[in-house]
Amino acid sequence: MGFATVTWTGESEPTWYVSFEGEAKRDFCPTCGSRLAAIDSDIPEIGINVTALDDTSGIDLVPIHAPFRDKAAHWLPPVPETEHSAAG
């Protein structure tokens, strides 16, 4: 999802923090502190946590990566291993 296509709703815009200087930023809700999204310098899209979305019923909303797959809650449906990274 391109950054320009994201519309944040709520009382205020999310807060971005640099997690790795020159490499990555993470986005958090300024009210509750929930992590909402991430931007990595080597990836042209913004990664949005599914739990941050109002509507997750779209057929185009298909997970392509689940970092820390081995630590996922047992009740979550498995994500196919369609993409691999050092983190996941």
URRABEL-V384210 format. One record per residue. N is the residue number from 0. OMEGA is omega in radians with two decimals (* if undefined). BURIAL is 1 if it has 16 or more other ideal C-beta (glycine too) atoms within 10 Angstrom, else 0. D_FIRST is the distance of its C-alpha to the first C-alpha in Angstrom with 1 decimal. Layout:
# URRABEL-V384210
n: (N & N)
omega: (OMEGA & OMEGA)
burial: (BURIAL & BURIAL)
d_first: (D_FIRST & D_FIRST)
This chain:
# URRABEL-V384210
n: (0 & 1 & 2 & 3 & 4 & 5 & 6 & 7 & 8 & 9 & 10 & 11 & 12 & 13 & 14 & 15 & 16 & 17 & 18 & 19 & 20 & 21 & 22 & 23 & 24 & 25 & 26 & 27 & 28 & 29 & 30 & 31 & 32 & 33 & 34 & 35 & 36 & 37 & 38 & 39 & 40 & 41 & 42 & 43 & 44 & 45 & 46 & 47 & 48 & 49 & 50 & 51 & 52 & 53 & 54 & 55 & 56 & 57 & 58 & 59 & 60 & 61 & 62 & 63 & 64 & 65 & 66 & 67 & 68 & 69 & 70 & 71 & 72 & 73 & 74 & 75 & 76 & 77 & 78 & 79 & 80 & 81 & 82 & 83 & 84 & 85 & 86 & 87)
omega: (3.12 & -3.09 & -3.10 & -3.10 & -3.13 & 3.04 & 3.13 & 3.07 & -3.13 & -3.08 & 3.13 & 3.12 & 3.05 & -3.12 & 3.13 & 3.06 & 3.07 & 3.14 & 3.07 & -3.05 & 3.12 & -3.09 & -3.02 & 3.03 & 3.08 & -3.05 & -3.09 & 3.04 & -3.12 & -3.13 & -3.04 & 3.12 & 3.13 & 3.08 & -3.07 & -3.01 & 3.11 & 3.02 & 3.07 & -3.02 & -3.10 & -3.14 & -3.05 & -3.14 & 3.03 & 3.08 & -3.10 & 3.07 & -3.10 & -3.12 & 3.12 & -3.09 & 3.06 & -3.07 & -3.13 & -3.06 & -3.09 & -3.13 & 3.11 & 3.13 & -3.10 & 3.12 & 3.08 & -3.11 & 3.08 & 3.12 & 3.12 & -3.12 & -3.10 & 3.13 & -3.10 & 3.07 & -3.04 & -3.10 & 3.09 & 3.09 & -3.12 & 3.07 & 3.13 & 3.13 & -3.11 & -3.13 & -3.11 & 3.04 & 3.13 & -3.10 & -2.97 & *)
burial: (0 & 0 & 0 & 0 & 0 & 0 & 0 & 0 & 0 & 0 & 0 & 0 & 0 & 1 & 0 & 0 & 0 & 0 & 0 & 0 & 0 & 0 & 0 & 1 & 1 & 1 & 1 & 0 & 1 & 0 & 0 & 0 & 0 & 0 & 0 & 1 & 1 & 1 & 1 & 1 & 0 & 0 & 0 & 0 & 0 & 1 & 1 & 0 & 0 & 0 & 0 & 1 & 0 & 0 & 0 & 0 & 0 & 0 & 0 & 0 & 0 & 0 & 0 & 0 & 0 & 1 & 0 & 0 & 0 & 0 & 0 & 0 & 0 & 0 & 0 & 0 & 0 & 0 & 1 & 0 & 0 & 0 & 0 & 0 & 0 & 0 & 0 & 0)
d_first: (0.0 & 3.8 & 6.4 & 8.4 & 6.9 & 7.7 & 11.3 & 13.4 & 16.7 & 19.9 & 22.8 & 21.2 & 18.0 & 16.9 & 18.6 & 17.2 & 19.5 & 19.9 & 20.3 & 21.3 & 22.5 & 20.7 & 18.4 & 16.2 & 15.6 & 15.3 & 14.8 & 17.5 & 18.9 & 21.9 & 24.0 & 23.8 & 22.2 & 19.6 & 16.8 & 13.5 & 10.9 & 11.3 & 10.8 & 12.8 & 14.5 & 14.4 & 10.7 & 8.7 & 5.3 & 5.8 & 7.2 & 8.2 & 11.6 & 12.2 & 15.3 & 13.6 & 12.5 & 15.2 & 14.7 & 14.0 & 16.0 & 13.6 & 14.4 & 10.9 & 10.2 & 11.8 & 12.1 & 12.1 & 13.6 & 16.0 & 17.6 & 21.2 & 21.5 & 25.3 & 25.3 & 23.3 & 25.3 & 27.5 & 26.5 & 22.8 & 22.2 & 21.7 & 18.4 & 19.4 & 19.6 & 17.2 & 16.1 & 18.3 & 18.4 & 21.3 & 20.1 & 19.9)
